[in-house]
Amino acid sequence: MTMPEPDNPNAESTTRSRATNSTANPSAGTAASGSHSGWDNVVEHIKSHRIDFILAVIRTLTVLCTVSYLIGFPGPSQNRFKQALLMNAAISSLRLHQRMPPPPMNQWSRAYFMNLIKEDSFHYLIFPFLFFTGQPITLALLPCFLYASFNIAVYSISILDILGNQEQLKLEISNFVTKYQQSLLHTVALSEVVLLPVVVIGTFTRVVGMLVPFLYYRFLILRYNSTRNAHLKLVISQIKAFATAQAGRFMQR
């Protein structure tokens, strides 16, 4: 194996010493070199994909805030609820920046804004602020928590792939993601639908403001017209089919 050139003249003796140790113990030298190279690749990947790494960190904080809110960590629970929502807004803003960067020379157009509104990241950028000023609604954190957990798993696969020597763990996470991806998206869509009657009832109990049901209805329309995620349409069609079947049975009695 050819040894790499040292970065500076003072490191030459250290390099020779490592080469001698590798010759004396080839297996240990190969393992150490592979491990060192793997982590170096991870660091280089993080440096070249800073936004992806920041997204992974914020998603982890979102999961931690949600879990601490659910298990009742000491302190005001409303603060952790709002922190989880703000984390989700930060994630959506970064994803929106990745998906729809500003036009060149700031030449904003109606077509650009129309495409911006169609993005799922835009939908979940406005979603947290619908629940930020009212009383905590636990169900509102479910989409944020599921999306964050899923994307953390996806990001960990890419890191394990770069790190190397982690094929078994990477395979297990990949199988888990593949197996439960559709169920997760379906659960998110179902929670989005269920939240509508929840916020309507919340207006009468003063949990949310009077405008929230109208704004949330507009949010659902955006989600329904999403070009990348058709699960809300599927859930609504299933609800319609179930309601029609139940109405038919009731009429036959």
VOGU-3710 file (C-alpha; in Angstrom, 3 decimals, decimal comma):
1> mtmpepdnpn> 0,000/0,000/0,000  1,397/3,402/-0,970  1,507/5,836/1,902  0,081/9,306/1,255  2,382/12,278/1,152  2,547/14,143/4,475  0,788/17,508/4,628  3,894/19,214/6,026  7,600/18,309/6,405  7,321/17,988/10,200
11> aesttrsrat> 4,813/15,136/9,830  7,204/12,931/7,825  8,638/11,147/10,871  5,123/10,491/12,191  4,114/9,038/8,840  7,118/6,719/8,794  6,321/5,577/12,325  2,707/4,773/11,334  3,998/2,871/8,294  6,276/0,797/10,526
21> nstanpsagt> 3,417/0,034/12,921  1,175/-0,967/10,005  3,838/-3,361/8,746  4,217/-4,912/12,186  0,450/-5,310/12,627  -1,281/-5,219/9,210  -4,811/-5,995/10,431  -4,782/-3,313/13,126  -3,296/-0,777/10,723  -5,922/-1,488/8,089
31> aasgshsgwd> -8,776/-1,232/10,582  -7,466/2,027/12,037  -6,847/3,484/8,595  -10,306/2,469/7,370  -12,005/3,894/10,454  -10,015/7,119/10,237  -10,744/7,454/6,531  -14,457/6,794/7,103  -14,833/9,535/9,703  -12,770/11,902/7,546
41> nvvehikshr> -15,228/11,261/4,721  -18,148/11,973/7,058  -16,573/15,262/8,126  -15,961/16,222/4,501  -19,544/15,308/3,645  -20,865/17,495/6,481  -18,661/20,384/5,340  -19,883/20,110/1,754  -23,533/19,568/2,774  -23,888/21,943/5,694
51> idfilavirt> -27,603/22,562/5,236  -28,365/18,829/5,303  -26,402/18,502/8,544  -28,148/21,525/10,079  -31,482/20,018/9,062  -30,550/16,748/10,787  -29,636/18,621/13,980  -32,861/20,654/13,975  -34,929/17,535/13,291  -33,272/15,827/16,245
61> ltvlctvsyl> -34,146/18,818/18,429  -37,722/18,644/17,125  -37,992/15,013/18,211  -36,466/15,801/21,615  -38,808/18,764/22,191  -41,832/16,667/21,213  -40,844/13,755/23,455  -40,118/16,062/26,404  -43,512/17,710/25,879  -45,296/14,355/25,794
71> igfpgpsqnr> -43,627/12,851/28,851  -44,024/16,058/30,858  -40,457/17,185/31,469  -40,098/19,734/34,315  -40,972/23,244/33,226  -43,780/24,848/31,203  -45,018/22,338/28,632  -46,339/25,149/26,438  -42,769/26,349/25,861  -41,657/22,958/24,566
81> fkqallmnaa> -44,741/22,783/22,362  -43,838/26,132/20,806  -40,184/25,152/20,504  -41,122/22,045/18,520  -43,295/24,166/16,224  -40,514/26,712/15,704  -38,067/23,904/14,917  -40,469/22,628/12,284  -40,766/26,134/10,795  -36,964/26,361/10,612
91> isslrlhqrm> -36,779/22,968/8,885  -39,428/23,964/6,360  -37,721/27,283/5,590  -34,388/25,553/4,911  -36,048/22,873/2,779  -37,927/25,545/0,876  -34,644/27,346/0,253  -33,194/24,102/-1,125  -36,208/23,334/-3,279  -36,946/26,884/-4,457
101> ppppmnqwsr> -33,874/29,119/-4,231  -34,439/32,841/-4,916  -34,608/33,676/-8,627  -31,513/35,228/-10,239  -31,232/38,986/-9,839  -34,281/38,827/-7,551  -36,577/38,754/-10,560  -39,694/37,697/-8,688  -42,612/36,604/-10,835  -46,126/35,281/-10,371
111> ayfmnliked> -45,047/31,894/-11,762  -42,308/31,643/-9,134  -44,752/32,342/-6,307  -47,273/29,871/-7,709  -44,605/27,157/-7,741  -43,541/28,212/-4,251  -47,063/27,748/-2,901  -47,227/24,226/-4,331  -44,199/23,092/-2,319  -44,842/20,871/0,701
121> sfhylifpfl> -42,184/22,822/2,598  -44,207/25,999/2,150  -47,281/24,286/3,570  -45,408/23,239/6,701  -43,765/26,628/6,977  -47,165/28,208/7,673  -48,507/25,194/9,619  -46,723/25,898/12,958  -47,939/29,488/13,153  -51,572/28,342/13,054
131> fftgqpitla> -51,096/26,754/16,488  -48,423/28,993/17,945  -50,621/31,547/19,717  -53,317/29,253/21,152  -53,286/26,515/23,738  -51,172/23,425/22,921  -52,865/20,832/20,718  -50,851/17,633/20,983  -52,100/16,270/17,654  -50,502/19,249/15,870
141> llpcflyasf> -47,059/17,909/16,794  -47,664/14,492/15,243  -46,857/15,465/11,607  -43,782/17,410/12,760  -42,560/14,488/14,867  -43,146/11,832/12,194  -41,535/13,832/9,386  -38,519/14,674/11,583  -38,052/11,054/12,719  -38,357/9,708/9,182
151> niavysisil> -35,841/12,168/7,736  -33,384/11,511/10,562  -33,482/7,831/9,600  -32,916/8,688/5,936  -29,991/10,965/6,798  -28,436/8,301/9,032  -28,444/5,895/6,079  -26,367/8,321/4,016  -23,928/8,845/6,907  -23,552/5,089/7,478
161> dilgnqeqlk> -22,971/4,613/3,746  -20,137/7,168/3,821  -18,716/5,797/7,073  -18,496/2,235/5,726  -18,266/-1,057/7,629  -21,832/-0,554/8,873  -23,692/-2,573/6,271  -25,891/-4,498/8,713  -27,102/-1,407/10,567  -27,618/0,481/7,295
171> leisnfvtky> -29,614/-2,441/5,897  -31,842/-2,600/8,976  -32,584/1,136/8,864  -33,180/0,997/5,091  -35,631/-1,882/5,479  -37,414/-0,025/8,281  -37,724/3,149/6,180  -38,944/1,213/3,130  -41,445/-0,787/5,162  -43,044/2,087/7,057
181> qqsllhtval> -42,702/5,036/4,657  -46,195/4,740/3,172  -47,770/4,100/6,591  -46,051/7,198/7,968  -47,272/9,416/5,125  -50,771/7,996/5,469  -50,753/8,676/9,224  -49,619/12,254/8,636  -52,417/12,791/6,111  -54,980/11,316/8,504
191> sevvllpvvv> -53,789/13,583/11,326  -54,098/16,591/9,002  -57,747/15,708/8,351  -58,563/15,008/11,999  -57,059/18,339/13,036  -59,809/20,234/11,175  -62,696/19,229/13,498  -60,304/19,595/16,438  -59,598/23,254/15,646  -63,292/23,888/14,922
201> igtftrvvgm> -64,191/22,579/18,384  -61,223/24,513/19,755  -62,767/27,799/18,730  -65,727/27,164/21,057  -63,479/26,113/23,947  -61,110/29,044/23,323  -58,177/26,771/22,635  -57,500/28,465/19,280  -58,524/31,763/17,724  -61,629/32,269/15,621
211> lvpflyyrfl> -59,649/32,560/12,379  -57,661/29,347/12,815  -60,324/26,977/11,334  -60,561/29,122/8,181  -56,790/29,358/7,834  -56,388/25,659/8,521  -58,998/24,877/5,858  -56,872/26,821/3,373  -53,863/24,809/4,543  -55,757/21,579/3,816
221> ilrynstrna> -56,591/22,815/0,324  -52,891/23,413/-0,312  -52,084/19,943/0,972  -54,864/18,408/-1,142  -53,461/20,054/-4,275  -49,890/18,979/-3,511  -48,177/17,491/-6,557  -45,632/15,513/-4,513  -47,840/13,987/-1,819  -51,146/12,415/-2,819
231> hlklvisqik> -51,851/10,784/0,551  -54,305/13,458/1,679  -56,397/12,858/-1,442  -56,299/9,129/-0,706  -57,393/9,625/2,918  -60,242/11,942/1,933  -61,427/9,500/-0,754  -61,377/6,704/1,838  -63,395/8,823/4,266  -65,921/9,634/1,533
241> afataqagrf> -66,236/5,948/0,613  -66,704/4,986/4,255  -69,304/7,724/4,820  -71,195/6,719/1,660  -71,222/3,054/2,701  -72,458/3,914/6,184  -75,162/6,203/4,779  -76,289/3,441/2,431  -76,578/0,974/5,294  -78,517/3,498/7,356
251> mqr> -80,992/4,118/4,537  -81,617/0,378/4,119  -82,757/0,029/7,721
//
